[in-house]
């Protein structure tokens, strides 16, 4: 499996400066090991804190049974499901899986057109504000969404992308990314569906290119 | 770009949901089960009320027959959201309330869950729909529909 590594920068919050990072066009065993050995224990530590503080389960982070490793292993190497990851400080900081084939646009004006669907995107727990008082790195979501847009352009989908956002991330996709909020999707566990037009993709890229 | 993003959450997709400790799942199962007994009983009675076989209901609602069997017979089984949506539409009851009864959403309406449990207690699984079952079913549909 050939992996292309692109140099990028993340904002190191503690040092208040940019730090060199790597954008990989893959999720490999290395990232899966980070997820198991670094991400999950951190998540459980947080849930344990809530539990010990007597916080009722309904206020814990949203939960779902999953077997993420198996899912990634199945998708690994499939041309229809490219994946990306960001490494910084020797550890995986964010991951994304895309779907190039099975979803079509829903938004009027581009309904039925091909797009890149973001099947999964996530920050490491220590970069998530609801889990950590001071997130370690910033910029992971923006770099990954830019990668999704770039792939959409490369596939001649003109930058069109779509995704189902977790409730706490709605504002990022609506305001920072400028995607169109198409409301709650009852077929998708009540998550809101967002879609990006070619114009919105261009505006988002331009916003990121500003000094 | 990093500053534009600030400390925003970015999670998207079902796989971005956090996992929880196994113990948490077990605790949730207990509290949801009472309500799910009612859900399974409700689906069974509505089906029999309309004289439908499981096969016919599966065909009409585009739900796997195996899932319908689990819903009717196994209160530990957590139905899929799409299935509850299809069944709510088919039986013409509000989907949000049926989701609560199915234990898929956090109940905001304690009375609904009380009514669901009472309904489960009053209805019995026998071959024909008795007048009592009929009355229990109608009363519960009224509560689900929010008519009183």
Interface residues (C-beta under 8 A of the other chain):
Chain A: X9 X10 X11 X18 X40 X43 X44 X47 X48 X51 X57 X58 X60 X61 X62 X63 X64 X65 X66 X68 X71 X94 X97 X118 X119 X120 X121 X122 X123 X128 X129 X130 X135 X138 X139 X140 X141 X142 X143 X144 X146 X163 X164 X165 X166 X168 X169 X171 X172 X173 X176 X186 X187 X188 X189 X190 X191 X207 X208
Chain B: X1 X2 X3 X4 X5 X6 X7 X8 X9 X10 X11 X12 X13 X14 X15 X16 X17 X18 X19 X20 X21 X24 X25 X27 X28 X81 X82 X85 X95 X105 X106
